[in-house]
Amino acid sequence: MAIDGKAIKGRGAVEQVANRFLKQSYGVVHWEGVDALEEEAHPSTRFVFDDAKTLVNKVSSPDIPMNWSMNPYQGCEHGCAYCYARPTHEYWGYSAGLDFERVIIVKRNAPALLRATLMAKKWVPEPIMLSGNTDCYQPVERKERLTRQLLEVLLEFKQPVGIITKNALVLRDLDLPTELAKQGLVSVAISLTTLNEDLRRVLEPRTSTGQQRLRTIAELTRAGVPTMAMIAPIIPALTEPEIPQLLEAAADAGARAASYSVVRTNGAVKPVFEQWLHTHFPERAAKVLAQIGAMHGGAVSDSAFGRRMKGEGEFASTVRQVFRVVQRKAFAGRTMPAMRTDLFQRPPQGQLDLFA
């Protein structure tokens, strides 16, 4: 339910969209309503601590370069209006709108779960994504430090990991990726969406700035950590004109490779993104939505593997050509190294291991 269509400072969503699994939902119709809920008018972040049963999940998608992922947090305070992970919050009984960015589920037993997975004899070492859903370096990580603990476990086992984030907080833990990199056990992908700070503030309200992300790429590279830029998502008429600038800036910062994906508003992301668009860019909303539709066969989303990330049609082809031309020039001679799996080891479990 929309809150008078007004933007909420520090939040990407401007409405509490209905959960498809629930028959009832709540929200504020008017700010001046006598029954308006204070938490709606001034939404603060709430943390829910979950005793998770599993952490490392199998990824069955040819669009994803790794077969396993793990997420220490569900929901994301970054508040990106376009986030494809928003619908996953519905499985927890929450809204993909404001709830997604203000109700964060924290898996405090994540390090123990990872250790149990890696100790299991059935585990065959191959790279794990950290994270494949919500950002492992979102603001709550400053206090919880779960991502750092996970990296410590990975280093202990010499288990390869691919870190994906848009937060400069990864530099707090630079010692761990640096040590992992020395053994060929890590890659880092920094999401780079826009260098337009006015756009970033409303599109990704609680994320690091574009310049901070470029600095992050530079510092990781100087430390010897293989780092790439993810130009994602490309949004027509908003971030799409920046493709050359983003690629050149990432290359100048030292990134070894770059990839991209186009925006797709799957499920409950559609009302969240469309309301955000009409709130912040009403004069461009029709054009943006029309061009998104042109990339996805007339819809605003596409779930088909091999097509959903890059789109199809004339506009998607133009995006692909521009990206490739600039990429070839800016990243000539650069590659991301493959991660090693042959170093994996399980630590001794006690004196009985002497007789194994």
C-alpha positions as CSV (number, residue, x, y, z in Angstrom):
1,M,0.0,0.0,0.0
2,A,1.4,3.3,-1.0
3,I,2.1,6.0,1.7
4,D,0.7,8.9,-0.3
5,G,3.4,8.3,-2.9
6,K,6.0,10.1,-0.8
7,A,9.6,9.2,-0.7
8,I,10.9,8.1,2.7
9,K,14.4,9.4,3.4
10,G,17.0,6.6,3.5
11,R,14.7,4.0,2.0
12,G,14.3,2.8,-1.6
13,A,10.8,1.5,-1.4
14,V,8.0,4.0,-1.0
15,E,5.3,1.5,-0.3
16,Q,4.5,-1.7,1.6
17,V,3.5,-4.0,-1.2
18,A,1.2,-7.0,-0.4
19,N,2.8,-10.4,0.3
20,R,1.5,-12.8,-2.4
21,F,1.3,-15.6,0.2
22,L,-0.8,-13.6,2.7
23,K,-4.5,-12.8,2.5
24,Q,-4.1,-9.6,4.6
25,S,-1.6,-6.8,4.6
26,Y,-1.2,-3.4,6.4
27,G,0.1,0.0,5.6
28,V,-0.6,3.7,5.8
29,V,-3.0,5.3,3.3
30,H,-2.4,9.0,4.4
31,W,0.3,10.6,6.5
32,E,-2.3,12.7,8.3
33,G,-4.5,9.7,9.1
34,V,-5.4,9.6,12.8
35,D,-4.7,5.9,12.9
36,A,-1.3,6.2,11.1
37,L,1.3,3.9,12.5
38,E,4.3,5.7,13.8
39,E,6.7,2.9,12.6
40,E,5.4,3.5,9.0
41,A,6.0,7.2,9.1
42,H,9.4,6.9,10.6
43,P,10.5,3.4,9.7
44,S,13.6,2.2,11.6
45,T,15.5,-1.1,11.0
46,R,14.5,-4.1,13.0
47,F,16.7,-7.2,13.3
48,V,15.4,-10.7,13.7
49,F,17.8,-13.4,14.8
50,D,17.3,-16.7,13.1
51,D,18.6,-20.1,14.2
52,A,19.2,-21.2,10.6
53,K,19.3,-24.9,9.7
54,T,21.4,-24.6,6.6
55,L,23.6,-21.9,5.0
56,V,25.3,-23.1,1.8
57,N,22.8,-23.5,-0.9
58,K,22.9,-25.1,-4.4
59,V,22.5,-22.7,-7.3
60,S,20.8,-24.2,-10.3
61,S,21.3,-21.5,-12.9
62,P,23.5,-21.3,-16.0
63,D,23.5,-17.5,-15.6
64,I,25.5,-17.8,-12.3
65,P,29.3,-18.6,-12.5
66,M,29.3,-20.5,-9.2
67,N,27.2,-23.5,-8.1
68,W,27.0,-22.6,-4.4
69,S,26.0,-19.5,-2.4
70,M,25.6,-18.5,1.2
71,N,23.8,-15.5,2.7
72,P,24.4,-14.6,6.4
73,Y,21.6,-12.0,6.1
74,Q,18.1,-12.0,4.6
75,G,16.6,-8.7,3.6
76,C,19.0,-5.8,2.9
77,E,19.2,-2.3,4.4
78,H,20.9,-0.9,1.3
79,G,17.3,-0.4,0.0
80,C,18.0,-0.7,-3.7
81,A,14.7,-0.1,-5.4
82,Y,15.4,-2.6,-8.2
83,C,16.7,-5.5,-6.1
84,Y,15.8,-8.8,-7.6
85,A,16.0,-10.4,-4.1
86,R,13.0,-8.5,-2.7
87,P,10.5,-11.3,-3.4
88,T,12.5,-13.8,-1.2
89,H,11.4,-11.8,1.8
90,E,7.8,-12.9,1.2
91,Y,8.8,-16.5,2.1
92,W,9.5,-15.2,5.7
93,G,6.0,-13.6,5.9
94,Y,7.2,-10.0,5.2
95,S,6.6,-7.5,2.4
96,A,9.1,-7.1,-0.5
97,G,8.6,-3.4,-0.1
98,L,9.7,-1.5,3.1
99,D,10.0,-4.7,5.1
100,F,12.7,-6.0,2.8
101,E,15.0,-3.1,3.9
102,R,13.9,-2.5,7.4
103,V,13.4,-6.1,8.8
104,I,16.8,-7.9,8.5
105,I,17.1,-11.5,9.4
106,V,20.5,-12.3,10.9
107,K,21.9,-15.8,10.9
108,R,24.2,-15.6,13.9
109,N,25.1,-19.3,13.6
110,A,26.2,-18.9,10.0
111,P,30.0,-19.5,10.7
112,A,29.1,-22.7,12.6
113,L,26.9,-23.9,9.7
114,L,29.6,-23.2,7.2
115,R,32.2,-25.1,9.3
116,A,29.8,-28.1,9.5
117,T,29.3,-28.0,5.7
118,L,33.0,-28.0,5.0
119,M,33.7,-30.7,7.5
120,A,31.2,-33.0,5.9
121,K,32.8,-35.8,3.9
122,K,30.4,-35.3,1.1
123,W,31.6,-31.7,0.5
124,V,33.5,-31.5,-2.7
125,P,35.4,-28.2,-2.8
126,E,34.3,-25.7,-5.4
127,P,33.8,-21.9,-5.2
128,I,31.0,-20.5,-3.0
129,M,29.4,-17.1,-3.6
130,L,29.2,-14.7,-0.7
131,S,26.5,-13.6,-1.1
132,G,24.2,-14.6,-4.0
133,N,21.1,-12.9,-2.7
134,T,21.5,-10.0,-0.3
135,D,24.7,-8.0,0.3
136,C,27.0,-9.7,2.9
137,Y,28.5,-6.2,3.7
138,Q,25.3,-4.3,4.3
139,P,25.3,-2.0,7.3
140,V,24.5,-4.6,10.0
141,E,27.8,-6.3,9.2
142,R,29.6,-3.5,11.0
143,K,28.3,-4.9,14.3
144,E,27.6,-8.5,13.6
145,R,30.8,-9.3,11.8
146,L,29.4,-12.5,10.4
147,T,31.0,-12.1,7.0
148,R,34.4,-11.6,8.5
149,Q,33.9,-14.8,10.6
150,L,32.8,-16.7,7.4
151,L,36.0,-15.5,5.7
152,E,38.1,-16.8,8.6
153,V,36.5,-20.2,8.3
154,L,37.1,-20.2,4.5
155,L,40.7,-19.4,5.0
156,E,41.1,-22.1,7.6
157,F,39.8,-24.7,5.2
158,K,41.5,-23.1,2.2
159,Q,38.0,-23.0,0.6
160,P,37.6,-20.8,-2.5
161,V,35.1,-17.9,-2.3
162,G,33.7,-15.3,-4.6
163,I,32.7,-12.1,-2.7
164,I,30.0,-9.9,-4.2
165,T,29.2,-6.5,-2.7
166,K,28.6,-2.8,-3.3
167,N,29.8,-1.7,0.1
168,A,33.3,-0.3,0.8
169,L,33.0,-2.1,4.2
170,V,34.8,-5.0,2.6
171,L,38.0,-3.0,3.1
172,R,37.7,-3.5,6.8
173,D,38.5,-7.1,6.2
174,L,41.2,-6.5,3.6
175,D,43.6,-8.8,5.5
176,L,41.5,-11.9,4.8
177,P,40.9,-11.5,1.0
178,T,44.6,-10.6,0.8
179,E,45.7,-13.8,2.4
180,L,43.1,-15.8,0.4
181,A,44.4,-14.2,-2.8
182,K,48.0,-15.3,-2.1
183,Q,46.7,-18.9,-2.4
184,G,44.4,-18.3,-5.4
185,L,41.3,-18.7,-3.3
186,V,39.3,-15.5,-3.8
187,S,37.7,-13.1,-6.3
188,V,35.8,-10.0,-5.5
189,A,33.0,-8.4,-7.6
190,I,32.1,-4.8,-6.9
191,S,28.7,-3.7,-8.1
192,L,29.0,-0.3,-9.9
193,T,25.7,1.2,-10.8
194,T,26.1,4.9,-11.3
195,L,28.6,7.7,-10.6
196,N,25.7,10.2,-10.5
197,E,25.5,10.8,-6.7
198,D,22.0,12.4,-6.9
199,L,20.7,9.3,-8.6
200,R,22.6,6.9,-6.3
201,R,21.1,8.6,-3.2
202,V,17.5,7.7,-4.2
203,L,18.2,4.5,-6.2
204,E,20.6,2.8,-3.6
205,P,20.1,5.0,-0.5
206,R,22.2,3.2,2.0
207,T,25.1,2.1,-0.1
208,S,28.6,3.3,-0.7
209,T,29.0,6.1,-3.2
210,G,30.3,5.3,-6.7
211,Q,33.6,7.0,-5.9
212,Q,33.9,4.9,-2.7
213,R,33.4,1.7,-4.8
214,L,36.1,2.8,-7.2
215,R,38.4,3.4,-4.3
216,T,37.5,-0.1,-3.0
217,I,38.4,-1.6,-6.4
218,A,41.7,0.2,-6.3
219,E,42.7,-0.8,-2.8
220,L,41.7,-4.5,-3.4
221,T,43.8,-4.5,-6.6
222,R,46.8,-2.9,-4.8
223,A,46.5,-5.7,-2.2
224,G,46.7,-8.3,-5.0
225,V,43.0,-9.4,-4.7
226,P,41.5,-10.2,-8.2
227,T,38.7,-7.7,-8.5
228,M,36.1,-7.2,-11.2
229,A,33.3,-4.6,-11.7
230,M,29.7,-5.6,-12.1
231,I,27.9,-2.9,-14.1
232,A,24.5,-3.8,-12.8
233,P,21.8,-3.3,-13.2
234,I,21.7,-1.3,-16.4
235,I,18.5,0.8,-16.3
236,P,17.4,2.4,-19.6
237,A,17.4,6.2,-19.6
238,L,18.8,6.3,-16.0
239,T,22.1,4.4,-15.7
240,E,22.4,3.1,-19.3
241,P,24.0,6.4,-20.6
242,E,26.9,5.9,-18.1
243,I,28.1,2.5,-19.5
244,P,31.3,3.9,-21.1
245,Q,32.1,6.1,-18.1
246,L,31.6,3.3,-15.6
247,L,33.7,0.8,-17.6
248,E,36.6,3.3,-18.1
249,A,36.5,4.3,-14.4
250,A,36.5,0.7,-13.2
251,A,39.5,-0.1,-15.5
252,D,41.4,3.0,-14.3
253,A,40.8,1.8,-10.7
254,G,42.5,-1.5,-11.6
255,A,39.6,-3.9,-12.1
256,R,40.7,-7.0,-14.1
257,A,37.3,-7.6,-15.8
258,A,33.8,-6.3,-16.1
259,S,30.3,-7.8,-16.6
260,Y,26.8,-6.4,-16.8
261,S,23.2,-7.3,-16.4
262,V,20.0,-5.4,-17.3
263,V,17.3,-4.5,-14.8
264,R,14.4,-6.9,-14.5
265,T,11.5,-6.3,-12.1
266,N,10.5,-9.9,-11.2
267,G,7.4,-10.5,-9.0
268,A,6.9,-7.9,-6.3
269,V,9.9,-5.9,-7.5
270,K,7.6,-4.5,-10.2
271,P,5.3,-2.4,-8.0
272,V,8.2,-1.3,-5.8
273,F,10.3,-0.2,-8.7
274,E,7.5,1.4,-10.6
275,Q,6.3,3.4,-7.6
276,W,9.9,4.5,-6.9
277,L,10.2,5.5,-10.6
278,H,7.0,7.6,-10.6
279,T,8.0,9.2,-7.3
280,H,11.5,10.3,-8.2
281,F,11.5,10.5,-12.0
282,P,7.9,11.0,-13.1
283,E,8.9,12.7,-16.4
284,R,11.0,9.7,-17.4
285,A,8.9,6.9,-16.0
286,A,7.0,6.0,-19.2
287,K,10.2,5.9,-21.3
288,V,12.1,3.8,-18.7
289,L,9.4,1.2,-18.4
290,A,8.9,1.1,-22.2
291,Q,12.5,0.4,-22.8
292,I,12.7,-2.2,-20.0
293,G,9.7,-3.9,-21.6
294,A,11.5,-3.8,-25.0
295,M,14.4,-5.8,-23.5
296,H,12.1,-8.4,-22.0
297,G,9.7,-9.3,-24.8
298,G,7.2,-6.7,-23.9
299,A,7.2,-7.5,-20.2
300,V,9.2,-5.9,-17.3
301,S,10.8,-9.2,-16.4
302,D,12.0,-12.4,-17.9
303,S,12.9,-15.6,-16.0
304,A,14.4,-17.6,-18.9
305,F,17.9,-18.7,-18.3
306,G,20.5,-17.3,-20.7
307,R,18.2,-14.3,-21.6
308,R,17.0,-12.8,-18.3
309,M,20.3,-11.1,-17.4
310,K,21.1,-9.5,-20.8
311,G,17.6,-9.1,-22.3
312,E,16.7,-9.4,-26.0
313,G,15.6,-7.1,-28.8
314,E,17.1,-4.1,-30.5
315,F,17.6,-2.0,-27.3
316,A,19.3,-4.9,-25.5
317,S,21.5,-5.4,-28.6
318,T,22.6,-1.8,-28.5
319,V,23.5,-2.1,-24.8
320,R,25.5,-5.2,-25.5
321,Q,27.4,-3.6,-28.4
322,V,28.3,-0.5,-26.4
323,F,29.4,-2.5,-23.5
324,R,31.6,-4.8,-25.6
325,V,33.2,-2.1,-27.6
326,V,34.3,-0.1,-24.5
327,Q,35.1,-3.3,-22.5
328,R,37.6,-4.5,-25.2
329,K,39.4,-1.3,-25.2
330,A,39.4,-0.6,-21.4
331,F,40.2,-4.1,-20.3
332,A,42.5,-5.2,-23.1
333,G,44.9,-7.9,-21.8
334,R,43.2,-8.3,-18.4
335,T,41.6,-11.5,-17.1
336,M,40.3,-12.9,-13.8
337,P,42.2,-15.9,-12.7
338,A,40.5,-19.2,-11.9
339,M,40.3,-20.1,-8.2
340,R,42.1,-23.1,-6.9
341,T,40.3,-26.0,-5.3
342,D,43.2,-28.4,-4.8
343,L,44.4,-26.7,-1.6
344,F,41.2,-27.6,0.4
345,Q,41.9,-29.1,3.8
346,R,39.9,-30.1,6.8
347,P,41.5,-29.1,10.1
348,P,42.4,-31.9,12.6
349,Q,39.5,-32.8,14.9
350,G,41.6,-34.1,17.8
351,Q,44.2,-36.7,18.7
352,L,42.3,-39.4,16.9
353,D,43.3,-37.8,13.6
354,L,46.9,-38.9,14.3
355,F,45.8,-42.5,13.7
356,A,43.7,-41.7,10.6
